[in-house]
Amino acid sequence: MTRPLLNSRLSAEAFLRYYWLKEELSAFCRDCGLSTSGSKQTLTERIANYLETGDNVGSTPAVRKGPKSQMPATFTRTTVIGPGWRCSQGLRAFFEQEIGRSFHFDATLRDFIHHGQGKTLQEAILVWEAAQRSPLETEIAPQFEYNRHIREYLKANPGAGLKAAIRAWNELKQHPKE
């Protein structure tokens, strides 16, 4: 059995049995006049409700948040993290220059950047380096089903590589969830 098309004739039960990309969920919401704001989990709940009831509850206009903090054009180790900062490409370039090509945003650093208002990028580097020395396996949030699958597959199949995990994912997402 292959995954059905996402359309308004699909039952909520059938919809919830399959994996959908956020882009697919957003496109469906746009086509049906539903709000496209929110996380993947929010969109999934909104669509399931719509498919079950035909009601577009939860399609209220997005609430505007305050203005985002203006991030500087250039960064130094003494740059202070401002409110509302995000892990941008400019910030990634800074960290790659300071740390090296092995740099990647991880959950610890993303959390530090998002909640580290008043701290410096030097402190962020130290946090990242400490996390690399003693990595803890962080929990992957439920909406990141792909990442969860890859981690679980590689644990269950130690000799397998990423390509095998991706092939298994592509096969798995075509079938209903158990």
C-alpha positions as semicolon CSV with decimal commas, in nm:
position;residue;x (nm);y (nm);z (nm)
1;M;0,000;0,000;0,000
2;T;0,141;0,339;-0,094
3;R;0,077;0,670;0,067
4;P;-0,246;0,836;-0,051
5;L;-0,264;1,185;-0,196
6;L;-0,326;1,457;0,059
7;N;-0,660;1,605;-0,039
8;S;-0,986;1,705;0,128
9;R;-1,145;1,363;0,053
10;L;-0,890;1,184;0,273
11;S;-1,022;1,080;0,614
12;A;-0,856;1,223;0,924
13;E;-0,773;0,869;1,036
14;A;-0,597;0,786;0,708
15;F;-0,418;1,123;0,710
16;L;-0,276;1,063;1,058
17;R;-0,138;0,722;0,960
18;Y;0,123;0,869;0,724
19;Y;0,427;1,092;0,739
20;W;0,390;1,429;0,564
21;L;0,648;1,698;0,498
22;K;0,573;2,037;0,647
23;E;0,576;2,180;0,294
24;E;0,297;1,937;0,198
25;L;0,096;2,035;0,504
26;S;0,141;2,407;0,436
27;A;0,038;2,367;0,071
28;F;-0,275;2,175;0,174
29;C;-0,362;2,446;0,427
30;R;-0,321;2,718;0,163
31;D;-0,539;2,526;-0,085
32;C;-0,814;2,480;0,176
33;G;-0,801;2,832;0,318
34;L;-0,651;2,719;0,647
35;S;-0,386;2,910;0,836
36;T;-0,033;2,801;0,747
37;S;0,121;2,935;1,067
38;G;0,259;2,715;1,338
39;S;0,474;2,409;1,381
40;K;0,440;2,090;1,182
41;Q;0,255;1,937;1,477
42;T;0,011;2,232;1,483
43;L;-0,054;2,201;1,109
44;T;-0,111;1,827;1,145
45;E;-0,369;1,884;1,419
46;R;-0,536;2,160;1,217
47;I;-0,562;1,942;0,906
48;A;-0,688;1,639;1,099
49;N;-0,961;1,854;1,253
50;Y;-1,051;1,996;0,911
51;L;-1,066;1,652;0,750
52;E;-1,281;1,518;1,032
53;T;-1,521;1,812;1,074
54;G;-1,483;2,032;0,766
55;D;-1,430;2,312;1,014
56;N;-1,137;2,549;0,982
57;V;-1,107;2,613;1,355
58;G;-0,757;2,722;1,443
59;S;-0,727;2,921;1,125
60;T;-0,714;3,254;1,297
61;P;-0,465;3,501;1,159
62;A;-0,116;3,468;1,296
63;V;-0,041;3,681;1,599
64;R;0,231;3,931;1,526
65;K;0,525;3,909;1,757
66;G;0,738;4,204;1,850
67;P;1,014;4,314;1,617
68;K;1,308;4,078;1,592
69;S;1,638;4,193;1,729
70;Q;1,862;4,329;1,460
71;M;2,164;4,103;1,434
72;P;2,492;4,273;1,348
73;A;2,640;4,243;1,000
74;T;2,969;4,115;1,142
75;F;3,047;3,917;1,453
76;T;3,342;3,897;1,691
77;R;3,402;3,689;2,001
78;T;3,300;3,988;2,212
79;T;2,969;4,040;2,030
80;V;2,684;4,026;2,281
81;I;2,386;3,805;2,195
82;G;2,069;4,009;2,164
83;P;1,704;3,918;2,217
84;G;1,540;3,719;1,940
85;W;1,864;3,607;1,777
86;R;1,844;3,310;1,546
87;C;2,101;3,067;1,411
88;S;2,155;3,246;1,082
89;Q;2,395;3,177;0,796
90;G;2,600;3,480;0,902
91;L;2,636;3,339;1,251
92;R;2,722;2,997;1,106
93;A;2,999;3,158;0,896
94;F;3,139;3,326;1,208
95;F;3,147;3,000;1,405
96;E;3,304;2,810;1,112
97;Q;3,574;3,079;1,091
98;E;3,642;3,062;1,466
99;I;3,596;2,689;1,530
100;G;3,668;2,534;1,193
101;R;3,483;2,332;0,931
102;S;3,377;2,077;1,192
103;F;3,134;2,333;1,333
104;H;2,762;2,259;1,321
105;F;2,469;2,401;1,513
106;D;2,362;2,150;1,773
107;A;2,071;2,161;2,017
108;T;2,291;2,293;2,300
109;L;2,421;2,587;2,097
110;R;2,082;2,667;1,941
111;D;1,933;2,681;2,289
112;F;2,221;2,899;2,411
113;I;2,176;3,143;2,121
114;H;1,798;3,163;2,168
115;H;1,818;3,212;2,544
116;G;2,166;3,363;2,587
117;Q;2,074;3,729;2,575
118;G;2,357;3,929;2,729
119;K;2,617;3,654;2,682
120;T;2,901;3,681;2,432
121;L;2,982;3,471;2,129
122;Q;3,304;3,370;2,313
123;E;3,082;3,210;2,578
124;A;2,882;3,042;2,301
125;I;3,202;2,894;2,158
126;L;3,297;2,757;2,502
127;V;2,950;2,603;2,541
128;W;2,977;2,440;2,197
129;E;3,328;2,306;2,266
130;A;3,219;2,160;2,602
131;A;2,922;1,990;2,436
132;Q;3,156;1,837;2,176
133;R;3,388;1,698;2,444
134;S;3,109;1,524;2,632
135;P;2,817;1,486;2,396
136;L;2,489;1,396;2,556
137;E;2,227;1,234;2,344
138;T;1,959;1,500;2,330
139;E;1,596;1,416;2,284
140;I;1,469;1,482;1,933
141;A;1,133;1,657;1,939
142;P;0,836;1,457;1,803
143;Q;0,792;1,673;1,493
144;F;1,139;1,572;1,369
145;E;1,033;1,222;1,268
146;Y;1,304;1,188;1,002
147;N;1,584;1,271;1,246
148;R;1,439;1,033;1,505
149;H;1,422;0,754;1,244
150;I;1,783;0,807;1,133
151;R;1,912;0,797;1,491
152;E;1,708;0,487;1,580
153;Y;1,798;0,308;1,257
154;L;2,171;0,364;1,301
155;K;2,152;0,244;1,663
156;A;1,962;-0,070;1,563
157;N;2,191;-0,134;1,263
158;P;2,544;-0,042;1,377
159;G;2,712;-0,150;1,054
160;A;2,471;0,042;0,831
161;G;2,547;0,383;0,696
162;L;2,342;0,694;0,639
163;K;2,245;0,588;0,285
164;A;2,086;0,270;0,419
165;A;1,901;0,467;0,687
166;I;1,768;0,709;0,425
167;R;1,656;0,420;0,200
168;A;1,476;0,266;0,497
169;W;1,312;0,601;0,572
170;N;1,192;0,644;0,215
171;E;1,038;0,298;0,229
172;L;0,889;0,348;0,575
173;K;0,714;0,676;0,497
174;Q;0,522;0,514;0,211
175;H;0,345;0,282;0,453
176;P;0,096;0,354;0,731
177;K;0,223;0,411;1,083
178;E;0,157;0,122;1,316
